[in-house]
């Protein structure tokens, strides 16, 4: 591949698609980077399942507050008007359809939008579902942000997930280091590709059929 998006470029690309006024949950890991690229002029409300609404970007070095963390235990900031609440209330927000978008990492996504992101099934793997299942079925849109391939070169976009599922048909859009893909009733539609990547290049490393971008 000629060019791959960096993780920061991926985060900035996801941030572009989050509209003004949206209530958004950023999953543990790679999706947390999105917070650093949300435009300050947009009013976007970040939710964290450990009981926080109005979360800001990462604090400057030396300004961390050990009591102010996201669900991944990373230090964050709190915007003016931000609020804390009980863990149970936080999950009620997630399950009750009150979040517009959640951004999650994944081990696999199928061409129909099935999501596998909590367990690889490996005997020594530590299952870590967290709030992923609640987010996958509760958010109005689910964006997945992940590398296109595993470290061994296998496609993470597949026709059928082989890992335990988090949710069925829940993913709306996939952002990888090679492309942005929409999950549609017709299949996976290529929305954008990294510079220098052709549709043939992308299909060669994707274990599910791809539809060409719309003109």
N, C-alpha and C positions, 0 to 999 in steps of 0.2 A: 504494500500500500504506500502511495506517495506521501500522503499526509493524514494524520489522525488528530482529532481535536484533543487538546489537553483537558485534564479534569476541570481546570478553571474555565476554559472555553465552553465546556459542556454545561457548567453551572450557569455561566452568563447566558447561554442559549436558552436554558430552561426559564431563567428569570424573565426573558423577553416575552414569554407566553403567559405570564401571570398578570391578569388584568387589575386595574384599579378597583379597590374595594373588596378584593377576594380574601376569604379566610382560608389559610393554607397551613398544612402540616408538612414539615420536612423530615423525612425518615432518618434514622441513624446511619452514619457513614457518609458516603459520597454526597447524598442530597443536602446535607447540612451546609455545604459550600454555597448553595443557591442564595442563602441569606446575605452573603457578602456582595451580591450583584443586583439586588433589587434596587431600582431607582429611588432615591430619596424623595423625589417629587411625587411618587405614587404612594397612596395610602393603602398598604397591604398589611393584613393582620396575621402574624405568624403564631400558630398554636403548637404547643408542645404537650404530649400526653401525660407528662409528669405534673401538669397543672399550671400552665402558663399561657397567657394570651397577650400579644403585643410584644413578642420577642424581637430583639434587634440583632445586629450582626455581632461578631466576636469582639470582645473588648481589646483595647490596646494592651500590649505587654506591660505587666505590672499593675494593671487596673482590674484584674479579675476579682470577682466576689465569689467565694467558695459556696455560698448559699444560692447563687444564681446560675443554674446550669440547665441544659436541655436534657432530653431523654437519654442521650448518649453520654451524659455526665461531662459534657464539654462546657466551658464557661461561655456565657452569652450576656447580652445587655438587655435592659428593659426600656422600651419606648415610653414616652409620656402617655399616661392613660392606661398603661399595661396593668394586667391583673393576675393575681394568684388565686387558685381554687383547689378544692379537693380532687384527688386522683379519680374518684368515682364520677364527679361532675365532668371531668375532662373526657372520660370514656363515654359518658352520656352524650356529649357534644359530637363525638366521633360516630357513635352508633346511630345517632338521631338525624343524620343527614345535614348537619349544620356546617360542615366544611365543604368549600367549593372545590378544592384541589388538595390531593396529597402527592408528594413526590417520594417514591420508594426506590431502594436498590433491589436487585433481583439476581438469582442464580440462573433462572430461565424464564422466558416469556414465550407462550405459544402464539401461532398465527391468528388464533381466535381471541387472544387477550387473557388467557389463563396465566396466573402468576404463581411462581414458586420462589420464595425468598426467605424461608425460615429454616430449612434443613436440607442438606444434600443427601441424606440417607446413609452417609458413611458411618461405620460403627464407632469411630472416634470423634465424630462431629458433635458439637454441643448445640442442641436445638435452641433457637432464640427468636421465638415468634413475637414477643413484645406486644405492641398494639397493631401489628401489621394486618391481621385478619379483620380487626374492627375498622381500620382505615380503608382496607380494600373494598369492603362492602358498604361502608358508610359515607365515604367522600363522593361528591358528585362526579369528579373526574380523577382518575388515577394516572399519574405520569410516572414512568419508570426511567431511571437514570443509571446506566451501567456501561461497562466495557462491552464491546460487541462480541468478543471472544474470551474464553477462559485463558489462563496462563499457558495451557498446553495447546491452544489454538482451536479448541472446539467452539462451535457456535452456541451462543447463549439464547439465540432466537431459534425456536424449533417448531416443528409441526405439532408435536405433542410433548408436554412436559414429562420428564422421567423422574423428577424429584417430587416430594410431597407438596401438594398444592396449598397455597395461601388463600387464593380466591379463584373463582371460575368466571371467565369472560369479563373481568373487571378493569383491564388496562385500556386506557384511551389512546395514549401516545407513548412512544419509546424513544429515548434520547441515548445515543451511544457515541463512542469516539469516532464513528464512521458516518453516522446518518441520523436523521430524525424520521421516524416511521409512524404513520397513523394506523390504528386498528380499525378497520371498516368492515361492514357486512360482506364485502367482496373479498377481503383479505388484507394483507399488510401493504399499505400504499406508501411508497417513498415520498417524503415531503421535501427533504433536503439531503445532500450528500457532502461530505468533507471535500475540500478543494483537491482536484486531481483524481478523484474517485469516479469511476464509471459505474453504470448500473450492472454491467457484467462483473466488474470487480466485486461489487457489493454482494451480488447473488452468489458468487463463488465462495464466500465466507459465511453465508447465511443458510441455515438448514431448514428453511421454509420458503415457499414461493413469494416473490416480491412483485408488486404492481408498479409500473412506471409512474413517475410524477405526473400529475395533471398539468396540462399546458396552461 
